[in-house]
Structures are given as structure tokens and as C-alpha cells.
């Protein structure tokens, strides 16, 4: 674009305006650079208000960032869907993924408040909260599955969005079952302030 501006001299009163896919791509990148950090920051603030410390919000956001986008990006790559169509939709995926992390952390904190040792609470929380976590993720994923698999006329705008959510939630579910207990074990200390 800069080379065109430097080499092409337009007559007075004319200007170049970039449109089409390139324009959509640059607008999407700009939105993404604002929305994702803002969403992450707001989620972190809400979690800080919930847990009254920094470590549990940190592992929640870290767990989501490490697991949720994997499936969405993989699905976009497999289906050859341009990222620019759905880039800013990842924030919706992050929101649902945070819910599953909060279910786990809050339950482990509750077990610890009732006197369960840290290691046992982490293991028991992973086992006993698996069903509610699966239900939370699968309700959203299965609700959007028909849209993600649709191929008819008019599905071009909604299909990529649903594809990201469905695949992202499935991988989030598979990865977080192992990741969240590990992250919790890394930051848990006997003197933690345990809010649920």
C-alpha cells in the first residue's frame, strides 16, 4: 500500500481508497487488537473481585488463553476459513471458557475452606466438577453445532463464528481437564484467601 502511494501520482481531486477483503482484514485486525486485550482485562477484573487475589484470576485467564483458541484456530485452518472473518469472535469463546474455569476453582476453594488438604481438593475438584464443566461447555457447543456444520445459502456469515465456538469449547474441555489442576497446584498455598 505504501509503495503504491509513493509511486502512483493521482490527478488533483482524486484519491485511492482500499476496499474489499483488504479493508475488512485491516478493520478486523484493528478491532481484534483492542477487543481481545480489553476483554481479557475486564474478565481479570471481574475475577479479582470474585477471588480477592491475583493468582486465581491469573491462572483462570492463563488456562483459557492456553486452551480455548487452540480448537478455534485448528478448525479455521482445517476448513480454510480466513481468520479475518471471525477474529473478534474469540472473545465470546473466552467468556464461556472462563465459566468452566470458575466452576473448577470455586469448588476447589470451597473444599479447602472445609478443611480438605490442597492436593486432595485439587484431585477431588477435577473429578467431581467434571460433569458440571462438561455440561456448561457442551450446552453452548452443541447448541451451535448445527450452525457450524451448515452449508446452505446464507451460512457464510454465521458458520465461521459457530465453528470457532464449537471447536474451541471442545478443545478447551479436553485440555482444561488436565491444565486447570496443574495451574491450581502451581499457585496454591496453605495461607490462601479462599473465596468461592
N, C-alpha and C positions, 0 to 999 in steps of 0.2 A: 504494500500500500504506500509506504514512504517512497519507494523507488518510482512508482507511478506519479506521485505528486511532484517529485523532483525533476522528472524527465518530460512530463506532459504539460505543455503550456496551453491553457484554455483561453479563448477569447473573453473579453470583458463581459461580465454578466452571467457567465457560465460557471458551474461548479460540479465536482464529482461527488456522488453520493453512493456509498456502498450499501447494497441491499441484499436480499435473498438469504441464502444459507449462511454466508459470511456474517451478515448483520445479526442474524439470530444467534450465531455462535458467540460473537463478541458480547452481545447483550446477556446471554446465558452465563458466560464466564464472569462477567461483572456482577451479576446477581448472586452467583454462587460464592464469589469471594466476599460478599457481605453477609449473605443469609446463613451460611454454614457456621462461621465464627460467632455470629450473633446468636444463633440457635444454641450452639454449644455453651456459650456464656450464660444464656438465660436458664438453660437446663441445670448448669452448675450452680447458679444462684438459688434456684428452687430446691435443689438437693441439699445445699448448705443450710437453707432454712429448715429443712426436714431433719437433718442429722446433727446440726450444730457443730460440725467439724469439717475439715478439708479432705481428710483421707477417704471417707466413704463416697463423697461426690466424685473425687478424683478417680477411684477405681471403677465407679459406675460409668463415667464418661469414657475412660480408657478402654474398658471392656466393650462398650458399644462401638467406639471408633475402630477397635481392632477386629470386631467380628461382623457387624451389620453390613458395611459396604462390600464385603467380600462376595456375597451371593449376588448383589445387585450388579456389581461390575462384571462378574463372571457371566451373568445372564445377558448383559448388554454385549459382551464380547462374543458369546456363542450365537446370539441371534443377529449379530452385525447391526445393532441399533446404535445410532450416534449418541454419544454422551450428552450432546447439547440439547437433546430433546427432554432429558429427564434430570439433568444435573442438580437443579434446585429442588427436586422432589425427594432427595435423600433426607431432608430434614424431617419429613413425615415418617420415614423409616426409623430415624433416630428416636423420635418420640415414642413409638411403640416399643422399641428395643429397650429404652430406659425403664419402661414399666416392668419388664421382665427382670431387670437387674434390681429394681427397688423391691420387688416381691421377695427375691432371694436375700438381699442384705437385711431388710427389715425383719425377716423371720429369724435369721441367724442372730441378730442383735437381741431379739426377744428371747431366744433360747439362752443366750449368755446372761441376760438380765435375770433369768430364773435360776442361774447357778450352773448351767451346763459348761464344762470346760471348752476352751476355744476350738481345739481340734475336733472334738466330738460334735460341737454345734455346727461347724463348717460342713462336716460329713453328713450329719443328720439333716441340715438345711438343704443340702444338694439333693438328698433322696426324697425328703418329704415335700419340698416345694417344686419338684419336677412336674407334677401334674398341673398345678395352677399356672406355672410358667408356660407349659405346653399349651394349655387352654388359651391363655392370653395371646400367645403368638399365632396359634393355629386359627383362632376365630378370625383374626384380621387377614391372615394369609389365604385361608380357604374361601373367605368372602370375596376376595379379589381374584381368585384363581380362574373363574370363567372369563373375566375381562383379560387376564394375562394370556389366555390360550385362544382368545377370539381372533378370527382372521377376516371377518366380513367387512363390508363397506362401512366406513366411519370409525373404525377401530384404531386408526393411525395415531390419534391423539391420546387415547386412554390406555392403550395396550402397553406402551413402554413404561408408563407410570406404574401400572399394576404389576408388570414384570419385575421391576426393581423392588417393590414392596414384598411380593410373594417370595422371590428368590432370596432377598435379603433376610427375611424373617426365618426362612428355613435354615440358612447357614448360621444366623445368629443363634438359633435354638441349638443347633448341633455343636457350635463352638463354645457358647456360653456355659453349657452344662459342665464343661471342664475348666474353662477360663475363669469364671467368677469365683469358684472356691480357691483357686490358686492365688488370684489377686487379693482376695479377702485374707488368706493366710499370710501373705506378704506384709500387710499393713496392720493386722490385728495385734493389739497389745492388751495385757490384763487390765490396765488402767483406763481403757477407752470409755468415753462418754457414749452410752448406748441408747440412742433414740430409735423408736420404731414407727 
